[in-house]
Amino acid sequence: MRTTCITLTDAPVGWRALVAVAREGARLDLSAAAWARIDNARAIVDCIVARGERAYGISTGLGALSNVVLHGEQLAQLSRNTLLSHSCGVGPLLSVEQTRAIIFAALANYAKGYSGVQRKVVEGLLALLNLHITPCVPSQGSVGYLTHMAPIGAALLGVGTVQWQGQTLPADQALAANGLQPLVLGAKDGLSLVNGTPCMTGLAALALDDVERLADWADVLGAMSFEALRGQINAFDADILALKPHPGMQQVGRHLRHLLDGSEVIASSRDIRTQDALSIRAIPQIHGACRDQIAHAAKQIEIELNSATDNPLLLGTPDAYRIMSQANPHGESVAMAADLLRIAVAELGGVAERRIDRLVNPLVSGLPAFLVAEPGVNSGLMISQYTAASLAAENRRLAQPVVIDNFITSGNQEDHLSLGTTATLELHKSLDNLTQILAIEYLLAAQAFDFLKAQRFGTGTGQAWRKLREQVPSFDADRFLAPDIAKAATLLKTPCGLLP
């Protein structure tokens, strides 16, 4: 059952809570303790302003302008100007769920009580989420943070455009339609709205939902291809796999044995060859290694989601406080996690493409050429392998590490950048490509099953075959193929429900 309300409390928040809000539309609230922490940090900001203290981003300019001291109304003007000047992203807009994920991560950051934003800023962001008013955020232009959060913050001022009820309209109109007034910001509000790692963290957490689901489907489709190619089941023996006890490998081995249980195809194929090609017999080793990297990356991303990532951070109480300038907005951990995930995604797609090639190749498949009954007059599924190869090649390029790139910004003040947002956006591209590669494997493995259906399939693989056939008919002769791939891809965007 979908969770209908998530509350940010004193307890750690899991990345799945972010997915529930960003993707599934759950409501988000804050506990009384979280509101008290927010109010406490804001009271510290008010003390700093009242005493005329010098504090980065509160009473000074930003970045290389941190030595410029501001006074009076300039403090509020700085907050507004920060949002306007930083709203300089370009390119296609983020999706609604991606922007919602970023807002969730920002609120998780503020709920820690170290940022110093006004309560009304947090209330405004909650309203955007819960009323489904989504700021239009260009996807390009971030070296780690700043340019993606800026238009989100600007929407609270009634500036820019938003998506609401299926329309794109000026932010001030959407606010007015929902009885909301544009905010007037105070000291530090603008800096907190663009600072930290919510952008990369929100996008990375959303990607975890996709990569975990696709890893499950990869096991299912790998099992189908293994069965269609009449693989030698001894390679998946529990005692053998236990001799290399990587957790992911053991999990994949259990999945494959469950999916293939009861298969007459596998039983009748024992000893037809000494051993299979590595893309077939090494599914536990390859998929399992990818699962281990996914687990490691998830730990890094969830730690970041539960971190305070502003600069400066405010500790203590209004009576005894510390203003700490530091580098928590640097997103190195998330950037590395996203780089690692893109490698895992490229590997899942790469080995799937190798299985696809074997399914259509009559020299190794033992099946009709290109999986069509009358090859020659029909090209069959020949060219779908080309598509998979193209997507796998693109994912290899996307797997190149982003975090080791570096540029200098803000007049040498910010001279090492994580590029974590770029790393996570490229991860989303990789996941889109993996979805299409696995969709093609699904079509081909199911088509191979059509030639073998005189025998009983495995418990799980047979269910997967029938599930696809409810949406896509057997490929008897050449037809317009793109809609079939699209239907298979749509299935892969739902939980597979076939694993123990």
C-alpha positions in Angstrom: 0.0 0.0 0.0 1.3 3.4 -0.9 2.2 5.6 2.1 0.0 8.7 2.0 1.9 10.9 4.4 5.6 11.1 5.3 6.6 13.1 8.4 10.2 14.3 8.9 11.0 13.7 12.6 14.1 13.1 14.7 14.6 9.7 13.1 16.7 9.2 10.0 14.8 9.5 6.7 15.1 6.7 4.1 15.5 7.4 0.4 12.2 5.4 -0.2 10.3 8.1 1.7 11.6 10.6 -0.8 10.4 8.4 -3.6 7.0 8.1 -2.0 6.6 11.9 -2.0 8.4 12.7 -5.3 7.1 9.9 -7.5 3.9 8.6 -5.7 2.5 11.9 -4.5 2.6 11.2 -0.8 2.0 14.3 1.5 5.0 15.6 3.5 4.8 17.1 7.0 7.3 18.0 9.7 7.1 17.0 13.3 6.9 19.5 16.1 10.5 18.8 17.1 11.6 19.6 13.5 9.8 22.9 13.5 11.3 23.7 16.9 14.8 23.1 15.5 14.0 25.4 12.5 12.8 28.1 14.8 15.9 27.8 17.0 18.3 28.2 14.1 16.3 31.2 12.8 16.6 32.9 16.2 20.3 32.5 15.9 20.3 34.3 12.6 18.1 37.1 14.1 20.7 37.5 16.9 23.6 37.8 14.4 21.7 40.4 12.4 20.7 42.3 15.6 24.3 42.4 16.8 25.8 43.4 13.5 28.1 40.4 13.5 30.1 39.4 10.4 28.9 36.0 9.1 29.3 34.5 5.7 26.1 34.7 3.6 24.2 36.4 6.4 25.9 39.7 6.6 28.4 39.3 3.7 28.3 38.8 0.0 28.7 35.3 -1.5 31.7 33.3 -2.9 34.5 35.6 -3.8 32.4 38.5 -2.5 32.5 37.1 1.1 34.6 40.1 2.3 31.9 42.6 1.4 30.0 43.4 4.5 26.3 44.3 4.2 23.9 46.1 6.5 20.2 46.7 7.1 17.9 46.2 4.1 20.8 44.9 2.1 20.5 41.6 3.9 17.0 40.8 2.6 17.9 42.2 -0.8 20.9 39.8 -0.9 18.5 36.9 -0.4 16.2 38.0 -3.2 19.1 38.8 -5.5 20.7 35.5 -4.9 17.7 33.6 -6.2 17.4 35.8 -9.2 21.1 35.9 -10.2 21.5 32.1 -9.6 18.4 31.3 -11.8 20.6 30.9 -14.9 20.2 27.3 -15.8 19.6 26.2 -19.4 18.4 23.2 -21.3 15.4 20.9 -21.0 13.4 21.1 -17.9 13.7 18.5 -15.1 10.7 16.2 -14.8 8.0 17.0 -12.2 9.2 14.0 -10.0 12.8 15.1 -10.3 12.0 18.6 -9.1 9.8 17.2 -6.3 12.7 15.0 -5.2 15.0 18.0 -4.9 12.5 19.9 -2.8 12.1 16.9 -0.5 15.9 16.7 0.0 16.0 20.4 0.7 13.3 20.1 3.4 15.1 17.2 4.9 18.2 19.4 5.2 16.3 22.3 6.8 14.5 20.0 9.2 17.9 19.2 10.8 17.8 22.8 12.3 21.2 24.1 11.2 20.3 26.3 8.3 18.6 29.3 9.8 15.8 29.8 7.2 12.6 31.4 8.2 9.7 29.1 9.1 7.7 30.6 6.2 10.3 29.4 3.7 9.9 25.8 4.8 6.1 26.3 4.8 6.3 27.6 1.3 8.3 24.6 0.0 5.9 22.2 1.8 3.0 24.0 0.0 4.7 23.5 -3.4 5.0 19.8 -2.7 1.6 19.2 -1.2 -0.3 21.3 -3.6 1.6 19.8 -6.5 2.9 23.2 -7.7 6.2 22.3 -9.4 8.7 25.0 -10.4 10.1 24.8 -13.9 13.8 24.0 -13.4 16.3 23.8 -16.4 18.4 20.7 -16.2 21.8 22.1 -17.1 24.1 24.6 -15.5 25.1 23.1 -12.1 28.6 22.3 -11.0 27.1 20.7 -7.9 24.4 23.0 -6.6 23.0 26.5 -6.9 21.3 26.8 -10.4 18.7 24.1 -9.8 17.5 25.2 -6.4 17.4 28.9 -7.4 14.3 28.7 -9.6 12.6 26.6 -6.9 13.2 29.4 -4.4 12.2 32.0 -7.0 8.8 30.4 -7.4 8.2 31.2 -3.7 8.7 34.8 -4.6 6.2 34.5 -7.5 9.0 34.7 -10.0 9.4 32.3 -12.9 7.1 29.6 -14.2 5.6 26.5 -12.6 3.6 23.4 -13.6 0.3 23.0 -11.9 -2.8 20.9 -12.9 -1.2 20.0 -16.2 -0.5 23.6 -17.2 2.6 25.8 -17.3 1.9 29.2 -15.9 3.6 32.1 -14.1 4.5 31.3 -10.5 2.5 34.2 -9.1 -0.7 33.0 -10.7 -0.3 29.5 -9.3 0.4 30.9 -5.8 -2.7 33.2 -6.0 -4.9 30.4 -7.3 -4.0 28.4 -4.1 -4.4 31.3 -1.7 -0.6 31.8 -1.2 1.3 35.1 -1.0 4.7 35.6 -2.5 7.4 35.4 0.2 9.5 38.3 1.4 12.9 36.8 2.3 15.2 37.8 5.2 18.9 37.3 5.9 20.4 34.0 4.8 17.1 32.7 3.3 18.4 33.1 -0.3 21.7 31.4 0.4 20.1 28.5 2.1 17.7 28.1 -0.8 20.5 27.6 -3.3 23.1 26.0 -1.0 23.8 22.4 -0.1 23.4 19.1 -1.9 19.6 18.6 -2.2 19.7 18.7 -6.0 22.2 15.8 -6.5 20.9 13.9 -3.5 17.2 14.1 -4.5 18.1 13.0 -8.1 20.3 10.2 -6.8 17.7 8.9 -4.4 15.1 8.9 -7.2 17.5 6.9 -9.4 17.9 4.3 -6.7 14.3 3.4 -7.1 14.8 2.8 -10.8 18.1 0.9 -10.5 16.8 -1.5 -7.8 13.7 -2.3 -9.9 15.8 -2.8 -13.1 18.3 -5.0 -11.3 15.3 -7.3 -10.3 14.1 -7.3 -13.9 17.6 -8.0 -15.2 17.7 -11.2 -13.1 14.3 -12.2 -14.5 15.3 -11.6 -18.1 18.7 -13.1 -17.6 17.0 -16.2 -16.4 14.7 -16.2 -19.4 17.7 -15.9 -21.8 19.6 -18.6 -20.0 16.6 -20.9 -20.3 16.0 -20.0 -24.0 19.7 -20.8 -24.7 19.4 -24.0 -22.8 22.1 -23.1 -20.2 23.8 -25.5 -17.9 22.2 -25.1 -14.5 25.2 -26.4 -12.6 26.8 -22.9 -12.9 24.1 -21.7 -10.5 24.6 -24.5 -7.9 24.2 -23.0 -4.4 27.3 -24.9 -3.0 29.5 -23.6 -5.8 28.3 -20.0 -5.5 28.8 -20.1 -1.7 32.5 -20.5 -2.3 32.5 -16.9 -3.5 30.3 -15.3 -0.8 29.7 -11.8 -2.2 26.2 -10.9 -1.0 24.9 -9.7 -4.3 26.1 -12.8 -6.0 24.4 -15.0 -3.5 21.1 -13.1 -4.0 21.2 -13.4 -7.7 21.9 -17.1 -7.4 18.8 -17.5 -5.3 16.8 -15.5 -7.8 17.9 -17.6 -10.7 17.3 -20.9 -9.0 13.8 -19.8 -8.0 12.9 -18.5 -11.5 14.2 -21.6 -13.2 12.7 -24.1 -10.8 10.7 -26.8 -12.5 11.9 -26.0 -16.0 11.7 -29.0 -18.4 13.8 -27.0 -20.9 16.7 -26.8 -18.5 16.3 -30.4 -17.3 16.3 -31.7 -20.9 19.4 -29.6 -21.7 21.8 -31.0 -19.1 25.2 -31.9 -20.6 24.5 -30.7 -24.1 27.7 -28.6 -23.8 30.6 -28.6 -21.3 30.0 -25.0 -20.3 28.2 -21.9 -21.5 29.6 -18.6 -22.6 30.3 -16.2 -19.8 27.4 -13.9 -20.5 25.2 -16.9 -19.7 27.0 -18.7 -16.9 28.3 -15.6 -15.1 25.0 -14.0 -14.5 25.3 -14.3 -10.7 28.9 -12.9 -10.7 28.0 -10.0 -13.0 24.6 -9.1 -11.8 25.7 -9.7 -8.2 28.6 -7.4 -8.4 26.3 -4.7 -9.7 23.9 -5.3 -6.8 26.8 -4.9 -4.3 27.7 -1.5 -5.9 24.1 -0.4 -5.8 23.9 -1.3 -2.0 27.1 0.7 -1.4 25.9 3.7 -3.3 22.5 3.6 -1.6 24.3 3.9 1.8 26.2 6.9 0.7 23.1 8.6 -0.7 21.0 8.0 2.3 23.7 9.3 4.6 23.8 12.5 2.5 20.0 12.7 2.7 20.3 12.8 6.5 23.1 15.4 6.6 23.2 19.1 7.2 24.7 20.5 4.0 24.4 24.3 4.3 27.2 26.8 4.6 27.4 28.3 7.1 25.8 26.1 9.7 24.4 27.4 12.9 25.0 25.4 16.1 23.7 25.9 19.6 21.0 28.3 20.8 20.5 32.1 20.6 22.2 32.4 24.0 25.3 30.3 23.0 25.8 29.7 19.4 28.5 29.1 16.8 28.5 30.1 13.1 30.5 27.5 11.2 31.8 28.2 7.7 32.8 24.8 6.2 32.4 22.7 3.1 29.4 20.5 3.7 27.8 21.6 0.4 30.5 19.8 -1.4 28.9 16.7 -2.9 31.8 14.4 -3.4 30.2 11.4 -1.8 27.0 11.6 -3.9 29.0 12.3 -7.1 31.1 9.2 -6.5 28.0 7.1 -5.7 26.4 8.3 -9.0 29.5 7.5 -10.9 29.6 4.0 -9.4 25.9 3.5 -10.2 26.5 4.4 -13.8 29.2 1.8 -14.1 26.8 -0.8 -12.6 24.0 0.3 -15.0 26.4 0.0 -17.9 27.4 -3.5 -16.9 23.8 -4.7 -16.5 23.0 -3.3 -20.0 26.3 -4.6 -21.5 25.8 -8.2 -20.5 22.1 -8.0 -21.5 23.2 -6.9 -25.0 25.5 -9.9 -25.2 22.7 -12.3 -24.3 20.5 -10.5 -26.9 23.2 -11.1 -29.5 23.3 -14.8 -28.7 19.5 -15.1 -28.9 19.3 -13.8 -32.5 22.5 -15.6 -33.7 21.6 -19.0 -35.1 25.3 -20.1 -34.9 25.0 -20.3 -31.1 21.3 -20.1 -30.2 20.0 -23.3 -31.6 16.9 -21.3 -32.5 15.6 -20.0 -35.9 17.7 -17.1 -37.3 16.8 -13.8 -35.7 13.9 -15.5 -34.0 11.4 -15.5 -36.9 9.8 -18.5 -38.5 10.7 -17.5 -42.1 14.1 -15.8 -42.1 15.1 -14.2 -45.3 11.8 -12.7 -46.4 11.6 -11.5 -42.7 14.5 -9.8 -40.9 12.9 -10.8 -37.7 14.5 -9.3 -34.5 17.8 -8.7 -36.2 17.9 -5.0 -35.9 16.7 -4.8 -32.4 20.1 -6.1 -31.4 21.6 -3.2 -33.2 19.5 -0.8 -31.1 20.6 -2.6 -27.9 24.2 -2.4 -29.0 23.9 1.4 -29.6 22.3 2.0 -26.2 25.0 -0.2 -24.5 27.7 1.8 -26.2 26.2 5.1 -25.0 26.0 3.8 -21.5 29.7 2.9 -21.6 30.5 6.5 -22.5 28.1 7.7 -19.8 30.0 5.4 -17.3 33.1 7.6 -17.5 33.6 9.3 -14.1 32.3 12.8 -13.7 33.7 13.5 -10.3 37.3 13.7 -11.4 36.5 16.6 -13.8 37.3 20.0 -12.2 36.8 23.7 -12.9 37.4 26.9 -11.0 34.5 29.2 -10.1 33.8 32.3 -8.1 37.2 34.0 -8.6 39.2 31.0 -7.3 37.1 30.8 -4.1 35.4 27.6 -5.2 38.3 25.8 -6.9 37.2 22.1 -6.5 33.8 21.0 -7.7 32.0 17.7 -7.3 29.8 18.0 -10.4 27.5 15.7 -8.5 24.3 17.0 -10.2 25.8 16.3 -13.6 26.7 12.8 -12.4 23.2 12.1 -11.2 21.5 13.5 -14.4 23.8 11.3 -16.5 22.7 8.4 -14.3 19.1 9.0 -15.2 20.1 8.9 -18.9 21.9 5.6 -18.3 18.8 4.2 -16.6 16.6 5.2 -19.5 18.9 3.4 -21.8 19.1 0.3 -19.6 15.3 0.2 -19.6 15.2 0.0 -23.4 18.0 -2.6 -23.5 16.1 -4.9 -21.1 12.9 -4.3 -22.9 14.6 -5.7 -26.1 15.9 -8.7 -24.2 12.4 -9.3 -22.8 10.9 -9.3 -26.4 13.6 -11.6 -27.7 13.6 -14.1 -24.8 9.8 -14.3 -25.0 10.0 -14.9 -28.7 12.5 -17.7 -28.1 10.1 -19.2 -25.6 7.5 -19.3 -28.3 9.7 -21.8 -30.2 10.2 -23.9 -27.0 6.7 -23.9 -25.5 6.2 -27.6 -26.0 8.1 -28.0 -22.8 7.4 -26.5 -19.4 9.3 -23.4 -18.4 10.6 -22.4 -15.0 8.1 -21.2 -12.4 9.2 -17.6 -12.6 10.4 -17.4 -16.2 7.1 -18.9 -17.4 5.2 -16.2 -15.5 7.4 -13.5 -17.0 6.7 -14.9 -20.6 2.9 -14.9 -20.0 3.0 -11.4 -18.5 4.6 -10.0 -21.7 2.3 -12.0 -24.0 -0.7 -10.2 -22.3 0.7 -7.0 -23.8 2.7 -8.0 -26.9 1.7 -10.8 -29.3 4.2 -13.3 -30.7 6.4 -12.0 -33.6 5.2 -14.2 -36.6 6.4 -11.9 -39.4 8.0 -8.5 -39.7 6.0 -5.6 -38.3 6.5 -2.1 -37.0 8.6 -3.0 -33.9 9.0 0.2 -31.9 5.6 -0.1 -30.2 6.4 -3.6 -29.0 9.6 -2.3 -27.4 7.7 0.6 -25.8 5.1 -1.8 -24.3 7.9 -4.0 -22.9 9.6 -0.9 -21.4 6.4 0.1 -19.8 6.2 -3.3 -18.0 9.8 -2.7 -16.8 8.7 0.5 -15.1 6.6 -1.6 -12.7 7.8 -3.9 -10.0 8.4 -7.4 -11.5 6.9 -9.3 -8.5 8.5 -12.5 -9.6 11.4 -12.8 -7.1 11.4 -14.5 -3.7 
